[in-house]
Amino acid sequence: MSYLVIAWPGERPVWLSDLKRAAPEDWAIALRADGLTVAHGGPCPPPVRAIAGGVLIGDLHERAGAVTPIALRPAREMAELLCATAWGGYVAVLGNGPGGSWSVLRCPSGELDALAWRFGEALLIADDLPAWLGRWLPPGLGVDWGRLGAILADPAMASGELALSRVQAIAPGELWSVRDGARPIWRPAHVARRRESGGGQAEERLRAVVDEVVGAQAGTRTVIELSGGLDSAIVASALKGRDVVAVNYYSRELGADERPFAREIARRLGLELIEIEKPPPAFDLAALEERATGARPALNALDFEHDRDMARRCRELGADVLMTGQGGDHLFFQAPSALIAADALPGAIRPALLAVLARRTGRSAWSILREALGARVGAPGIKARPQHLSPAAWDGARAAGVHPWLADAAGLPPAKALQVACLAAALSLNGASRRGTAARLRHPLLSQPVMEACLPLAVVQLTAGGHDRALARAAFAERLPASVIARQGKGRLTSHYGRLIASGLADLRPLLLEGRLAAEGLLDRQALEQMLTVEQLAWRGGYGAIMTSAALELWVRSWEARTARNTGP
């Protein structure tokens, strides 16, 4: 947790002094205004400043040529102006006029979380729900099993509604108030419907916006996770000339050593490169349990080896910002999907496009065309029930609705809808982690300006006819080594993670087979028992589902223990 806003109508709550005393020693009051107090603290406390009619927590960057509004306006108009004239990782608390009513806007990138709940007459807003808030959390707070089942079925839902009752999670780009509920101000589907032409300026615009965002987000000393792939190389290229250290993690397993590419990138850009061999896989249940206390399941910390080591490296290197290239696969469109052909129908589809997609997917051109036609007429393939999920939980998850970012995605071309769904899933990358407390964790390619540069472009344009991230490759070709621009494959750590889970089966089997998720009927015990064997791990995998289930099981146990202790004010 990094910030807490307390807003109230009328008289100042008598319990505010008790709340201040309960806060950790590294917390302080950042701002006081009529009917509102903001506190912040922790390892990376966000900046806090007053704005017209309210307060803004986090980082705000004005767009070139735009001026952030300073005159008091209605909350919705203020929210629209903020999204149009600025970007960043922020939460804005905006006044609704006389009477002490407030609205909350969460930035479109989702970098900073926003959770809201009523406590008596007051409204509390924070990015997490730490234990020291115990008596000021809402009465009746508890696990919402329906929402938890939806996360088990689709982990992308973890960044949507909270799997806790009595607390409102505000979606990125959403304005919320007690009176009016949630109102979307910015959503990827809105931007995608602008349908700009790629033209000859798309590459130039993309370079300019990446440079702008990376430059604004860079720290005094920045660490960049340089995998050796295209996306992190693009971010690194925009850091050239700054105080930067590049870090590459590798494994000696087949296909998991990308050091030759990372070295070429570092040489080309003049970056210091630290190479770190991943240790032999050893499952650590305590490391997962340690991160299971937040308001949301810590799906951004499932690779606890990497999370722990990266946090330590940031502290040792004196870095205040940690950057990644994550999100580029989705935004620049890496997926070799037949839906690209569906977007091209009926006028722009060509035999060459079908041939490219057939080669990339290992299928026939006819099967690509058949799937594309089916997607265009509204007949997509039926999604299968995940093996580990019970039939009842699967039915409940499908009835639970969709992620807020997908609520108005109907009518988008199929590949563009896939792109939006992938971006919704990527919001979990902003979740709690050790490395995110050691330094400010930034994903520049998931920022609002970069999303707005790519979403209006047709997927056929982004891929130049079905190719992997073709527009991005062309845009940065002059900055990066030719081998990286031409590279089509990616490093794979599948074997490493499989052996990691195999080393932990003695812990994982009782955790999941005898746990709360199974007891509540969300997990299929028989299917899980088959999955949690060395033979099945080697043959069928399922590593992501197993690790997500373990994280959710630990999260449930943590919250059930906490709510049992919460006796209220």
DRENROBA-438738 format. One record per residue (C-alpha): x, y, z. Coordinates in steps of 0.5 Angstrom, whole numbers. Layout:
BEGIN
+-------+-------+-------+
!     X !     Y !     Z !
+-------+-------+-------+
!     X !     Y !     Z !
...
+-------+-------+-------+
! end
This chain:
BEGIN
+-------+-------+-------+
!     X !     Y !     Z !
+-------+-------+-------+
!     0 !     0 !     0 !
!     3 !     7 !    -2 !
!    -3 !    12 !    -1 !
!   -10 !    13 !     3 !
!   -15 !    18 !     2 !
!   -20 !    20 !     7 !
!   -26 !    24 !     5 !
!   -32 !    26 !     9 !
!   -38 !    30 !     9 !
!   -39 !    35 !    15 !
!   -35 !    34 !    21 !
!   -28 !    31 !    21 !
!   -29 !    24 !    24 !
!   -27 !    23 !    31 !
!   -23 !    17 !    29 !
!   -18 !    20 !    25 !
!   -13 !    21 !    30 !
!   -13 !    14 !    32 !
!   -12 !    12 !    24 !
!    -6 !    16 !    24 !
!    -3 !    13 !    30 !
!    -4 !     6 !    27 !
!    -1 !     8 !    21 !
!     7 !     5 !    20 !
!    12 !    10 !    22 !
!    14 !    11 !    15 !
!     7 !    14 !    13 !
!     6 !    22 !    14 !
!     0 !    26 !    12 !
!     1 !    29 !     5 !
!    -4 !    34 !     4 !
!   -10 !    37 !     8 !
!   -16 !    40 !     5 !
!   -24 !    41 !     7 !
!   -27 !    35 !     8 !
!   -21 !    31 !     6 !
!   -14 !    28 !     8 !
!    -9 !    24 !     4 !
!    -3 !    20 !     7 !
!     2 !    16 !     4 !
!     8 !    12 !     5 !
!    12 !     6 !     4 !
!    18 !     4 !     0 !
!    16 !     8 !    -6 !
!    11 !    13 !    -4 !
!     7 !    17 !    -9 !
!     7 !    24 !   -10 !
!     1 !    28 !    -8 !
!    -2 !    35 !   -10 !
!    -8 !    39 !   -10 !
!   -11 !    40 !   -17 !
!   -18 !    44 !   -18 !
!   -23 !    41 !   -14 !
!   -19 !    35 !   -11 !
!   -13 !    32 !   -11 !
!    -8 !    28 !   -15 !
!    -4 !    22 !   -13 !
!     2 !    19 !   -17 !
!     5 !    22 !   -23 !
!     2 !    26 !   -28 !
!     5 !    28 !   -35 !
!     2 !    33 !   -39 !
!     2 !    32 !   -47 !
!     6 !    36 !   -51 !
!     2 !    43 !   -53 !
!    -4 !    41 !   -48 !
!    -5 !    44 !   -41 !
!    -8 !    41 !   -35 !
!   -14 !    44 !   -33 !
!   -14 !    49 !   -27 !
!   -21 !    51 !   -26 !
!   -26 !    48 !   -23 !
!   -31 !    44 !   -27 !
!   -36 !    38 !   -26 !
!   -32 !    31 !   -24 !
!   -34 !    28 !   -30 !
!   -31 !    34 !   -35 !
!   -25 !    34 !   -30 !
!   -24 !    27 !   -31 !
!   -25 !    27 !   -39 !
!   -20 !    33 !   -39 !
!   -15 !    29 !   -35 !
!   -15 !    23 !   -40 !
!   -15 !    28 !   -46 !
!    -9 !    33 !   -44 !
!    -5 !    28 !   -39 !
!    -2 !    21 !   -38 !
!     1 !    18 !   -32 !
!     0 !    13 !   -26 !
!    -5 !    17 !   -22 !
!   -11 !    17 !   -18 !
!   -15 !    23 !   -18 !
!   -20 !    25 !   -13 !
!   -25 !    30 !   -15 !
!   -30 !    34 !   -12 !
!   -38 !    34 !   -14 !
!   -39 !    40 !   -11 !
!   -43 !    42 !    -5 !
!   -44 !    37 !     0 !
!   -38 !    33 !     1 !
!   -39 !    28 !    -5 !
!   -33 !    25 !    -9 !
!   -31 !    22 !   -15 !
!   -25 !    18 !   -16 !
!   -21 !    17 !   -23 !
!   -16 !    12 !   -24 !
!   -11 !    13 !   -30 !
!   -12 !     9 !   -36 !
!    -6 !     5 !   -36 !
!    -8 !     2 !   -29 !
!    -1 !     3 !   -26 !
!    -4 !     5 !   -19 !
!   -10 !     1 !   -16 !
!   -16 !     5 !   -13 !
!   -20 !     1 !    -8 !
!   -26 !     5 !    -5 !
!   -31 !     3 !     1 !
!   -35 !     7 !     6 !
!   -34 !     7 !    13 !
!   -39 !    10 !    17 !
!   -40 !    17 !    13 !
!   -33 !    17 !    11 !
!   -30 !    15 !     4 !
!   -24 !    11 !     4 !
!   -19 !    10 !    -2 !
!   -13 !     6 !    -3 !
!    -9 !     2 !    -7 !
!    -9 !    -4 !    -2 !
!   -12 !    -6 !     4 !
!    -6 !    -8 !     9 !
!    -7 !   -11 !    16 !
!    -6 !    -4 !    20 !
!   -13 !    -2 !    17 !
!   -16 !    -8 !    20 !
!   -21 !    -4 !    24 !
!   -23 !     1 !    19 !
!   -24 !    -4 !    13 !
!   -32 !    -5 !    12 !
!   -36 !    -9 !    16 !
!   -38 !   -16 !    13 !
!   -31 !   -16 !     8 !
!   -30 !   -23 !     6 !
!   -28 !   -27 !     0 !
!   -33 !   -27 !    -6 !
!   -33 !   -34 !    -8 !
!   -36 !   -32 !   -15 !
!   -31 !   -27 !   -17 !
!   -25 !   -32 !   -15 !
!   -28 !   -37 !   -19 !
!   -28 !   -32 !   -25 !
!   -21 !   -31 !   -24 !
!   -19 !   -39 !   -23 !
!   -23 !   -39 !   -30 !
!   -19 !   -33 !   -33 !
!   -13 !   -30 !   -29 !
!   -14 !   -24 !   -33 !
!   -20 !   -22 !   -29 !
!   -16 !   -21 !   -23 !
!   -15 !   -14 !   -25 !
!   -22 !   -13 !   -26 !
!   -27 !   -13 !   -20 !
!   -24 !   -15 !   -13 !
!   -25 !   -22 !   -10 !
!   -27 !   -19 !    -4 !
!   -34 !   -16 !    -2 !
!   -36 !    -9 !     1 !
!   -30 !    -6 !    -3 !
!   -31 !    -3 !   -10 !
!   -25 !    -4 !   -15 !
!   -24 !     2 !   -20 !
!   -22 !     0 !   -27 !
!   -17 !     3 !   -31 !
!   -20 !     9 !   -34 !
!   -26 !     9 !   -30 !
!   -30 !    15 !   -26 !
!   -33 !    12 !   -20 !
!   -37 !    15 !   -14 !
!   -42 !    13 !    -9 !
!   -48 !    17 !   -12 !
!   -47 !    15 !   -20 !
!   -43 !     8 !   -19 !
!   -38 !     7 !   -25 !
!   -37 !    11 !   -31 !
!   -32 !     9 !   -37 !
!   -28 !    15 !   -39 !
!   -23 !    12 !   -43 !
!   -23 !     4 !   -45 !
!   -18 !     1 !   -51 !
!   -25 !    -1 !   -55 !
!   -26 !     7 !   -55 !
!   -19 !     8 !   -58 !
!   -19 !     2 !   -63 !
!   -26 !     5 !   -66 !
!   -22 !    11 !   -68 !
!   -19 !     7 !   -74 !
!   -13 !    11 !   -76 !
!   -10 !    10 !   -82 !
!    -3 !     7 !   -82 !
!     0 !    11 !   -87 !
!     8 !    13 !   -88 !
!     7 !    17 !   -81 !
!     6 !    11 !   -76 !
!    13 !     9 !   -75 !
!    15 !    16 !   -74 !
!     9 !    17 !   -69 !
!    11 !    11 !   -65 !
!    18 !    12 !   -65 !
!    16 !    19 !   -62 !
!    11 !    17 !   -57 !
!    16 !    11 !   -54 !
!    21 !    16 !   -53 !
!    17 !    21 !   -50 !
!    14 !    16 !   -45 !
!    20 !    12 !   -43 !
!    24 !    19 !   -42 !
!    18 !    21 !   -38 !
!    18 !    15 !   -34 !
!    26 !    14 !   -33 !
!    29 !    15 !   -26 !
!    35 !    18 !   -24 !
!    38 !    11 !   -25 !
!    34 !     6 !   -29 !
!    35 !    -2 !   -29 !
!    32 !    -5 !   -36 !
!    30 !   -12 !   -36 !
!    33 !   -14 !   -43 !
!    31 !   -20 !   -45 !
!    34 !   -20 !   -52 !
!    27 !   -20 !   -55 !
!    25 !   -14 !   -59 !
!    20 !   -11 !   -54 !
!    25 !   -10 !   -49 !
!    30 !    -7 !   -54 !
!    25 !    -2 !   -56 !
!    25 !     1 !   -49 !
!    32 !     0 !   -48 !
!    33 !     4 !   -55 !
!    29 !    10 !   -52 !
!    34 !    10 !   -45 !
!    40 !    11 !   -49 !
!    44 !    17 !   -46 !
!    41 !    16 !   -39 !
!    44 !    13 !   -33 !
!    42 !     6 !   -34 !
!    44 !    -2 !   -33 !
!    41 !    -7 !   -37 !
!    40 !   -14 !   -33 !
!    39 !   -21 !   -37 !
!    37 !   -27 !   -34 !
!    38 !   -34 !   -37 !
!    38 !   -41 !   -37 !
!    43 !   -46 !   -40 !
!    37 !   -50 !   -42 !
!    35 !   -51 !   -49 !
!    32 !   -44 !   -52 !
!    33 !   -41 !   -46 !
!    39 !   -37 !   -47 !
!    38 !   -30 !   -50 !
!    45 !   -27 !   -48 !
!    48 !   -27 !   -55 !
!    42 !   -22 !   -57 !
!    42 !   -18 !   -51 !
!    50 !   -17 !   -52 !
!    49 !   -14 !   -59 !
!    43 !   -10 !   -56 !
!    47 !    -7 !   -50 !
!    54 !    -6 !   -55 !
!    49 !    -2 !   -60 !
!    46 !     2 !   -55 !
!    52 !     3 !   -50 !
!    49 !     0 !   -44 !
!    52 !    -4 !   -38 !
!    50 !   -11 !   -38 !
!    49 !   -16 !   -32 !
!    48 !   -23 !   -34 !
!    45 !   -27 !   -29 !
!    44 !   -35 !   -29 !
!    37 !   -37 !   -26 !
!    39 !   -42 !   -20 !
!    37 !   -49 !   -21 !
!    29 !   -49 !   -20 !
!    27 !   -50 !   -12 !
!    20 !   -49 !   -10 !
!    19 !   -44 !    -4 !
!    12 !   -44 !    -2 !
!    14 !   -39 !     4 !
!    16 !   -34 !    -2 !
!     9 !   -35 !    -5 !
!     5 !   -35 !     2 !
!     9 !   -28 !     3 !
!     6 !   -24 !    -2 !
!    -1 !   -27 !    -1 !
!    -4 !   -21 !     3 !
!    -6 !   -16 !    -2 !
!   -13 !   -14 !    -4 !
!   -11 !   -17 !   -10 !
!    -8 !   -24 !   -11 !
!     0 !   -23 !   -13 !
!     0 !   -26 !   -20 !
!     5 !   -21 !   -22 !
!    10 !   -25 !   -17 !
!     9 !   -32 !   -19 !
!    16 !   -33 !   -21 !
!    19 !   -31 !   -14 !
!    26 !   -33 !   -16 !
!    26 !   -27 !   -21 !
!    22 !   -23 !   -17 !
!    26 !   -24 !   -11 !
!    33 !   -23 !   -14 !
!    31 !   -17 !   -18 !
!    29 !   -13 !   -12 !
!    35 !   -15 !    -9 !
!    39 !   -12 !   -15 !
!    35 !    -6 !   -16 !
!    37 !    -4 !    -8 !
!    44 !    -6 !   -10 !
!    45 !    -2 !   -16 !
!    41 !     4 !   -13 !
!    36 !     4 !   -18 !
!    30 !     8 !   -17 !
!    26 !     6 !   -23 !
!    25 !    -1 !   -26 !
!    23 !    -2 !   -33 !
!    21 !    -8 !   -38 !
!    18 !    -9 !   -45 !
!    12 !   -13 !   -43 !
!     6 !   -11 !   -46 !
!     9 !   -10 !   -53 !
!     7 !   -17 !   -56 !
!     0 !   -15 !   -55 !
!     0 !    -8 !   -57 !
!     5 !    -9 !   -63 !
!     1 !   -16 !   -64 !
!     6 !   -22 !   -64 !
!     0 !   -27 !   -64 !
!     0 !   -32 !   -70 !
!    -7 !   -32 !   -71 !
!   -12 !   -33 !   -76 !
!   -16 !   -27 !   -73 !
!   -11 !   -23 !   -77 !
!   -15 !   -25 !   -84 !
!   -21 !   -24 !   -81 !
!   -20 !   -17 !   -80 !
!   -18 !   -16 !   -87 !
!   -24 !   -19 !   -89 !
!   -28 !   -18 !   -94 !
!   -24 !   -13 !   -98 !
!   -16 !   -13 !   -96 !
!   -15 !   -21 !   -95 !
!   -10 !   -23 !  -100 !
!    -7 !   -30 !  -102 !
!     0 !   -27 !   -99 !
!    -3 !   -26 !   -92 !
!    -6 !   -33 !   -92 !
!     0 !   -36 !   -94 !
!     4 !   -32 !   -88 !
!    -1 !   -34 !   -83 !
!    -1 !   -41 !   -85 !
!     7 !   -41 !   -85 !
!     7 !   -38 !   -78 !
!     1 !   -43 !   -75 !
!     3 !   -49 !   -78 !
!    -4 !   -50 !   -82 !
!    -6 !   -50 !   -89 !
!    -9 !   -43 !   -92 !
!   -16 !   -46 !   -93 !
!   -16 !   -47 !   -85 !
!   -14 !   -40 !   -84 !
!   -19 !   -38 !   -89 !
!   -25 !   -42 !   -85 !
!   -23 !   -40 !   -78 !
!   -23 !   -32 !   -81 !
!   -30 !   -33 !   -84 !
!   -33 !   -36 !   -78 !
!   -30 !   -31 !   -74 !
!   -33 !   -25 !   -78 !
!   -40 !   -28 !   -78 !
!   -40 !   -29 !   -70 !
!   -38 !   -36 !   -70 !
!   -32 !   -37 !   -66 !
!   -29 !   -43 !   -63 !
!   -32 !   -45 !   -56 !
!   -27 !   -44 !   -51 !
!   -26 !   -51 !   -47 !
!   -27 !   -51 !   -39 !
!   -20 !   -51 !   -36 !
!   -18 !   -58 !   -34 !
!   -17 !   -56 !   -26 !
!   -24 !   -52 !   -26 !
!   -30 !   -56 !   -23 !
!   -36 !   -56 !   -28 !
!   -40 !   -52 !   -23 !
!   -35 !   -46 !   -22 !
!   -34 !   -46 !   -30 !
!   -41 !   -45 !   -31 !
!   -41 !   -39 !   -25 !
!   -35 !   -36 !   -28 !
!   -38 !   -35 !   -35 !
!   -44 !   -32 !   -32 !
!   -40 !   -27 !   -28 !
!   -39 !   -23 !   -34 !
!   -33 !   -20 !   -37 !
!   -27 !   -16 !   -35 !
!   -29 !    -8 !   -35 !
!   -25 !    -7 !   -41 !
!   -28 !   -12 !   -45 !
!   -35 !    -9 !   -43 !
!   -36 !    -5 !   -50 !
!   -31 !    -9 !   -54 !
!   -37 !   -12 !   -58 !
!   -37 !   -10 !   -66 !
!   -29 !    -9 !   -66 !
!   -26 !   -13 !   -71 !
!   -24 !   -20 !   -69 !
!   -16 !   -19 !   -68 !
!   -17 !   -12 !   -65 !
!   -22 !   -15 !   -60 !
!   -16 !   -20 !   -58 !
!   -11 !   -15 !   -58 !
!   -16 !   -11 !   -53 !
!   -17 !   -18 !   -49 !
!    -9 !   -19 !   -48 !
!    -8 !   -12 !   -46 !
!   -14 !   -13 !   -40 !
!   -10 !   -19 !   -38 !
!    -3 !   -15 !   -38 !
!    -6 !   -10 !   -33 !
!    -4 !   -16 !   -28 !
!     3 !   -14 !   -29 !
!     2 !    -7 !   -25 !
!     0 !   -12 !   -19 !
!     4 !   -12 !   -12 !
!    11 !   -15 !   -13 !
!    18 !   -15 !    -9 !
!    21 !   -11 !   -15 !
!    16 !    -6 !   -15 !
!    17 !    -4 !    -8 !
!    25 !    -4 !    -9 !
!    24 !     1 !   -15 !
!    18 !     4 !   -19 !
!    16 !    -2 !   -24 !
!    15 !     1 !   -30 !
!    12 !    -2 !   -37 !
!    12 !     4 !   -42 !
!     9 !     0 !   -47 !
!     3 !    -1 !   -43 !
!     2 !     7 !   -42 !
!    -4 !    11 !   -45 !
!     0 !    14 !   -50 !
!     3 !     8 !   -53 !
!    -4 !     5 !   -53 !
!    -7 !    10 !   -56 !
!    -1 !    10 !   -62 !
!    -3 !     3 !   -63 !
!   -10 !     1 !   -62 !
!   -13 !     5 !   -68 !
!    -9 !     2 !   -73 !
!   -12 !    -4 !   -76 !
!    -8 !   -11 !   -74 !
!    -7 !   -12 !   -82 !
!    -3 !    -5 !   -81 !
!     1 !    -7 !   -75 !
!     3 !   -14 !   -78 !
!     4 !   -11 !   -85 !
!     0 !   -17 !   -87 !
!     1 !   -22 !   -82 !
!     8 !   -22 !   -80 !
!    10 !   -21 !   -72 !
!    10 !   -14 !   -70 !
!    12 !   -11 !   -77 !
!    11 !    -4 !   -76 !
!    15 !    -4 !   -69 !
!    20 !    -7 !   -73 !
!    20 !    -2 !   -78 !
!    20 !     4 !   -74 !
!    26 !     2 !   -69 !
!    30 !    -2 !   -75 !
!    35 !     4 !   -75 !
!    36 !     4 !   -68 !
!    37 !    -4 !   -66 !
!    42 !    -9 !   -69 !
!    39 !   -13 !   -75 !
!    39 !   -20 !   -72 !
!    34 !   -17 !   -67 !
!    30 !   -14 !   -72 !
!    30 !   -20 !   -76 !
!    29 !   -25 !   -70 !
!    22 !   -29 !   -70 !
!    23 !   -33 !   -64 !
!    23 !   -32 !   -57 !
!    27 !   -35 !   -51 !
!    23 !   -40 !   -47 !
!    23 !   -42 !   -40 !
!    18 !   -48 !   -40 !
!    23 !   -53 !   -38 !
!    25 !   -49 !   -32 !
!    18 !   -48 !   -29 !
!    16 !   -55 !   -30 !
!    22 !   -57 !   -26 !
!    20 !   -52 !   -21 !
!    13 !   -54 !   -20 !
!    16 !   -62 !   -20 !
!    20 !   -60 !   -14 !
!    14 !   -57 !   -10 !
!     9 !   -63 !   -11 !
!    10 !   -65 !    -4 !
!     7 !   -58 !    -2 !
!     3 !   -57 !    -8 !
!    -1 !   -63 !    -7 !
!    -4 !   -62 !     0 !
!    -5 !   -55 !    -1 !
!    -9 !   -56 !    -7 !
!   -13 !   -62 !    -6 !
!   -14 !   -61 !     1 !
!   -15 !   -53 !     1 !
!   -21 !   -48 !     1 !
!   -22 !   -48 !    -7 !
!   -23 !   -55 !    -7 !
!   -27 !   -55 !    -1 !
!   -32 !   -50 !    -4 !
!   -32 !   -54 !   -10 !
!   -28 !   -49 !   -15 !
!   -23 !   -54 !   -17 !
!   -24 !   -61 !   -20 !
!   -20 !   -66 !   -15 !
!   -20 !   -71 !   -19 !
!   -17 !   -67 !   -25 !
!   -12 !   -64 !   -20 !
!    -9 !   -70 !   -18 !
!    -8 !   -72 !   -25 !
!    -4 !   -66 !   -26 !
!     0 !   -66 !   -20 !
!     5 !   -71 !   -22 !
!    11 !   -71 !   -25 !
!     9 !   -75 !   -31 !
!     3 !   -70 !   -33 !
!     7 !   -64 !   -32 !
!    12 !   -67 !   -37 !
!     7 !   -69 !   -42 !
!     2 !   -64 !   -41 !
!     4 !   -58 !   -38 !
!    -1 !   -54 !   -34 !
!     4 !   -50 !   -30 !
!     1 !   -43 !   -31 !
!    -6 !   -46 !   -28 !
!    -2 !   -50 !   -22 !
!     2 !   -43 !   -20 !
!    -5 !   -39 !   -21 !
!    -9 !   -44 !   -17 !
!    -3 !   -44 !   -11 !
!    -3 !   -37 !   -11 !
!   -11 !   -36 !   -10 !
!   -11 !   -42 !    -5 !
!    -6 !   -38 !    -1 !
!    -9 !   -31 !    -2 !
!   -16 !   -34 !     1 !
!   -13 !   -37 !     7 !
!   -10 !   -31 !     8 !
!   -16 !   -27 !     8 !
!   -20 !   -32 !    11 !
!   -15 !   -31 !    17 !
!   -15 !   -23 !    17 !
!   -23 !   -23 !    17 !
!   -24 !   -27 !    22 !
!   -20 !   -23 !    27 !
!   -23 !   -16 !    24 !
!   -28 !   -15 !    30 !
!   -30 !    -8 !    27 !
!   -29 !    -1 !    30 !
+-------+-------+-------+
! end
